[in-house]
Amino acid sequence: MPHVLVLNASYEPLGVVPLRRALVLVLENKALCLEESGAFMHSATRTVPAPSVVRLKRFVRVPYRGPVPLTRRALFARDGGRCMYCGGVATSVDHVIPKSRGGRHAWDNVVASCRRCNHVKADRHLMELGWRLRHKPAPPSGLAWRIIGTGHRDPRWLPYLQPFGADDAMARIDGISA
């Protein structure tokens, strides 16, 4: 089922919801449809355009959000789906400083890697192999990462996510799928 980007009354991205939930928000007059997906939802008596982006009519106070959670999907989005060692298509997760040698499972120590590089590196340090990382791993920042990390995305969302740090992430992801 398609997903819809939900924005706060201040146009701040709040999250991604299923199309059915977004449609209920619009029909109950709790949200406005800003972008349509081009599809239509049909009932016995009505035809309603399916939304792609909705904005809540009333401001919702969001409690403090901690750092972006480290998930496999978010990690691959951060690294653009590419191996941080050779640039190939990433299929696995690797710890730069191996956990067996005291490395932590944190954004600054975890990278996406291809199967071959992960197998060759095993539980060794990069200096032992003479390898270098293509980019220094760091935690993603910005509200857009919470949306992009879900794995649901739509090109119509980009103008609403750009002010919140989506350009870099979306460019990396689009470069992989092209």
Sequence and secondary structure as in RCSB ss.txt:
>XXXX:A:sequence
MPHVLVLNASYEPLGVVPLRRALVLVLENKALCLEESGAFMHSATRTVPAPSVVRLKRFVRVPYRGPVPLTRRAL
FARDGGRCMYCGGVATSVDHVIPKSRGGRHAWDNVVASCRRCNHVKADRHLMELGWRLRHKPAPPSGLAWRIIGT
GHRDPRWLPYLQPFGADDAMARIDGISA
>XXXX:A:secstr
  EEEEE TTS EEEEEEHHHHHHHHHTTSEEEEEEEEEEEE SS EEEEEEEEEESS        S    HHHH
HHHTTTB TTT SB  EEEESS GGGT  SSTTTEEEE HHHHHHHTT  HHHHT   SS      STHHHHHTT
S   GGGHHHHGGGTHHHHHHHHHHHH 
